[in-house]
């Protein structure tokens, strides 16, 4: 194990509710997203992450989607890499904007 239990917290809530709760604890270096496929959740979640300034500058979002799912990123986020694994894709997304610039 990576022995980071004391530095991590798993929040099991609907995404937008969890983001509002997390706002007082961020910004974060790493955010994992595994929303249900084909329901259009990724764009509003990414928008809320940027609105609430939840991701540190140069922080990473790891977002999982269906292999055939497409979405656009908010301007402050940049797609670094996408890898396919069977019927899923994993996207590495980076925050290019300083939270002080917003």
Helices and strands as residue ranges (DSSP letters): G 5-7, H 15-22, E 28-33, H 41-51, E 55-66, E 77-85, E 88-95, G 99-101
